[in-house]
Amino acid sequence: MSAYPPSIQATEHVGRPSSSDVRHPVYIVLLFFICFAFSYLDRQIVSVLVQPIKQSLALTDTQIGLLQGLSFTMCYATAGVFVARLVDRANRVKLIAACIAVWAISTMACGFASNFSELLIARAGTAIAEAALSPAALSIFSDIFTPRRVARASSVFMLGPYVGGGVALFGGGMLLSVAHGDSSALLAAHGFEPWQMVFVAVGLPGLVLAALVAFTVREPVRQETFARATQAGDAMPSLREVVVELFVRNRFCLPYFAAYVALITLFYSHAAWFPTLLMRHFHLAPKAVGQMAAPAYVIGGTLGIACAGMLATRITDENTLRRVLGFSAGAVATLVPAAIAMPLVADSTVAVLLYGSCAFTASIAMGLAPVPLQIAVPNRMRGRSLALLVFMTNAISGGVGPLAVGYLNEHLGHMGNSLGVALALTGGLSSLIGAALYILAMRRVPVAHAPAVERGTP
């Protein structure tokens, strides 16, 4: 919470709209959730198409790794910081619609790539365009909901990665099978391969979503969290002012950022290495791995996000910030034993069940993750604040997590279940550090957090 007197924090913004000015807020949340799910579908579809892409374009594992990992996450994270300024000053609805159209076209362009460079450029376009959705959508939620309802809306939105990732595993494999079937000869006659058709098929719905956002959602009036932030009118704060707001005035932000980075380090580690663990240690075929791991991932993540939404009903506007951090701390603490045991058990079924348990507990904290910035940061700083959080998690966690597991595995000599040990060490340590930092962040929030405004939406 910012260190300003309650009298200043409680001042209502002049010209605040009534509830009738905000049209169909539930529709807006559901539409943005579907957009977020499709962004993850387009992002993760490559994991299903690795083998046919490698064979068709004669790529190496390193090049595939660049397509899925470092190049994508760095483009996504870096673009997020730059595009966030537009989130804070421009029409966010138009920005979201434009970016959805761009990433849909970029995804379809992957289907027309004839070499690694063309595929890399198209994937970069998908990553850069996707970077705007989260900060823009979450900023809009802050303007149309009260603090406790922001938590509920955000938890629904954060379900997108789990649904999109699950659809990528199931739907991508199904589309690839169909393309290899009766339509294979037709595609070949037009110089297309099945994997290329999959890219076109998953990118095309994005154009429909872009049109829905552009023509059915209206940009809400920006609601300033603090009267102090409105004294200069609509002046755009500098990036330096954003950093000061986050890490000087809001003392909880530094441990909160670090806690989320630790949590996402575990998330990326599991995503990158758990399927490989099932194949190497339990000698399961890739198809069997998908059939076992995907349901655990989707069901666990969905239930966790639903739990985060239910927890949000137990908070009030006055204690939202402290309770959200407390719930996150408890969820990540519960994650520690499961993260350690999951890669070390001797039975594949138990490992998959523990994997689902990890997805469940991690998704509680992930579902609540944007809320502290949505309710504690002034409006014209929210987009860049959320983008900085996304940048840190992608730039640090996306590189450190998978790399740490691979490094430890190599130095353990690839003996026995060395990969499981490496995954247990990385996941256990990340979740333990994350839980401790969430507790520290919670303790840095005053016991009573008075809401700065009363928004029109009930």
C-alpha positions, 0 to 999 in steps of 0.5 A: 500500500502506498504511504499516503494519508487515509484522507487522501486515499479515500478521496473520490475521483471527479467525474466517476461514472455510474454503474450504468456506464459499464456495460456487461462487465461479466461479458468483458471478463469472459471475452478477455479470458477466451483471448488469453486462452487463445494466446496460450494456444498459439504460444504452445502449439509448437510443442505438439509440432516439434517432430514434423517441423524438425523433419520438414525444415531440417532444424536442430534441437537448439533451433527448436529450443529457441523457437519455444524458449529464449527467443519467444520469452525475451521478445514477449517480455521486452515488448511488454515493457514498451507496449505498457506505455500505450496501455497507460495512455492509449485506448486499451480496447483498440490496443487489445484488438489490434494486438490479437489481429497481429498475433493471429496473422503471425501464427498463421504466417508460421504455417507459410514458413519455409525455413528457420529464419521465417519461422523465427520471425513469425514466432517473434511477431506472435510473442510481441503482439501477445505482450499487450493483452495481460497488462491492458485487460487487467488494467481495464478490470481495475476500472470496472470493478471494486478491489475485491471483485478485481480479484475475482475477475482476474482469477477468471482471466488467469485461467487462460494459460491452463485452458489454452495449454490444455487445448494446445495438447489435445486440439493440436494433436487432433488437428495434426492427426486429421491433417495426416488423414484424408486431407493429407493428399489434398494438402500435399497437392497444394504444397502444404504439410499437416503441421502448416495447416495446424498453424493456420487453423489455430491462428484464424480464430484470432481474427474473429476475437479481434473483431469481437473486442473491437466492436463489442467492448467499450473503453471504460473511464480510467479510475485513479486509485489515488487522488494524489495521482490525479492532481496533475490531470492526465499527465503521464508519469515517467518510468522512474516515477513508476519504479519509485511508486513500486519499490519505494512507496509500496514496500511490499512490492519488492518481495512480492515481485521476487516471490512471483518470480520464484513461483514462475521458475517452478512453473517453467521448470515443470512445463519444460521437464516433467513430460521428459521425466515421464518419458525417460524415467518411466519409459512412457511413449509421448502419446501416453505422456500427453494423455496422462499429463494434460488432464492433470495440468488442466484440471489442477489449474482450473480447480486452483483458479476456481479456488482463488476465485472462491477465496476472493469472496472471503475478502473485503475492499479494506483487506484485499491486499493483505489477504491476497498476499496471505492466500498466495503465501499459504498456497505456495507453502503447500506447494513445497512438499508436492514439488519435492515429491513429484519427480522422486516417486517410483510410480508414474500415476502417483507422479502425475497426480502430484503434478496435478496437485502442483498445478492446483496450488501454484494456480491459486497464487497465479490467479491472484498474482495481478491483484496487488498491482491492480489495487495499489498502483495509480491508474496511469502506472498500472500497465507498466507495473504489470508489464514489469512483473511480466518482464521479470517472470519471463526474462528470469524465470523462463531462462533460469528454471529450465536451465537450472534443471538441465544443468543439475541433471548434467552434473548429477551424471544422468545416473538413475533418476538424476533428472527427477532429483534436479527437478525436485531441487529446483522446484522445492527451492523455488517454492520454499523461497516463494512462500517466504517472500510472500509472507514478507510481502504480506507483513509489509502491508498495513493491517487495514488497507482502506480502498481509495475509491468506490467504483460504480460497478457493484 
